[in-house]
């Protein structure tokens, strides 16, 4: 009689462990699949200019976006051919506006010149 109870208890413990491992495996499978599925559902943004690191549409039409791009290099800011800093420098601009905003366009150059002038004015 004791032998039967012992076998039944061992069988129950084994079943609980198997159920636990199955649940964990299922959970890991779902979590592993989610990052792959999420970007596939993101709408494509049209008109994004070169140099933009990330473009996230903020409306259904895709006309208003959150853009991330590197700042313009200070030494090239006043030249005819401004250049963006490498993205690895960490000097990243967060822009909310038109999806076709040009990181090297006249509007952005003027904005970054203003910021540079403010920084120089505030440095004693």
C-alpha positions in Angstrom: 0.0 0.0 0.0 2.8 2.4 0.9 4.5 1.6 -2.4 1.4 2.6 -4.4 1.2 6.0 -2.6 4.9 6.6 -3.2 4.6 5.8 -6.9 1.4 8.0 -7.2 3.2 10.8 -5.5 6.3 10.6 -7.7 4.1 10.4 -10.8 2.2 13.5 -9.7 5.4 15.5 -9.0 6.7 14.4 -12.4 3.5 15.6 -14.1 3.6 19.0 -12.3 7.2 19.5 -13.5 6.3 18.5 -17.0 3.4 21.0 -17.0 5.6 23.7 -15.6 8.3 23.2 -18.3 5.6 23.1 -21.0 4.1 26.4 -19.7 7.6 28.1 -19.6 8.4 26.9 -23.1 5.1 28.3 -24.4 5.7 31.6 -22.7 9.3 31.9 -24.0 8.0 31.1 -27.5 5.4 33.8 -27.4 7.9 36.4 -26.0 10.4 35.4 -28.6 7.9 35.8 -31.5 6.5 39.2 -30.3 9.6 41.4 -31.3 9.5 39.8 -34.8 5.8 40.4 -35.3 5.7 43.9 -34.0 7.9 45.6 -36.6 6.1 43.8 -39.3 2.9 45.6 -38.4 4.4 49.1 -38.3 3.3 51.2 -41.3 6.0 52.3 -43.7 6.7 56.0 -43.7 7.1 57.6 -47.1 9.3 60.5 -47.9 11.9 60.0 -45.2 15.2 61.7 -46.1 18.6 60.1 -45.8 20.3 60.4 -42.4 17.1 59.7 -40.4 17.8 56.9 -37.9 14.2 56.3 -36.9 10.8 57.4 -38.3 7.7 56.7 -36.4 4.4 57.8 -37.9 2.1 59.6 -35.4 -1.1 59.6 -37.6 -2.8 57.2 -40.0 -1.8 59.2 -43.1 1.9 59.1 -42.2 2.2 62.8 -42.6 3.2 63.6 -39.0 6.2 61.7 -37.5 8.6 61.4 -34.7 12.0 61.5 -36.4 15.4 60.8 -34.9 18.6 61.9 -36.7 22.1 63.0 -35.7 22.9 66.7 -35.3 24.9 68.6 -37.9 28.6 68.8 -37.3 29.5 72.2 -35.9 32.4 72.9 -38.3 30.2 72.2 -41.4 27.1 74.1 -40.2 27.9 77.3 -42.0 29.2 75.6 -45.2 27.5 74.8 -48.5 27.6 71.1 -47.7 26.7 70.5 -44.1 27.3 66.9 -42.8 25.6 65.0 -40.0 27.6 63.7 -37.1 28.0 59.9 -36.8 25.0 58.4 -35.0 27.5 56.8 -32.5 28.3 60.2 -31.0 24.9 60.2 -29.2 24.1 63.8 -30.3 20.7 62.8 -31.6 17.9 65.2 -32.5 14.3 64.3 -31.6 12.0 66.0 -34.2 8.2 66.0 -34.2 6.7 67.2 -37.4 6.5 66.4 -41.1 7.7 63.0 -42.1 9.6 64.4 -45.1 11.7 66.8 -42.9 15.3 67.0 -44.2 18.0 66.8 -41.5 20.3 68.8 -43.8 17.6 71.2 -45.1 17.6 75.0 -44.6 15.0 74.8 -41.8 17.2 72.4 -39.8 20.4 74.3 -40.5 18.8 77.6 -39.2 17.4 75.8 -36.1 20.8 74.3 -35.2 22.6 77.6 -35.8 20.2 79.2 -33.3 20.9 76.5 -30.8 24.6 76.9 -31.3 24.4 80.7 -30.8 22.4 80.2 -27.6 25.0 77.8 -26.3 27.8 80.3 -27.0 25.8 83.1 -25.4 25.3 81.1 -22.3 28.9 80.0 -22.0 30.8 82.6 -20.0 
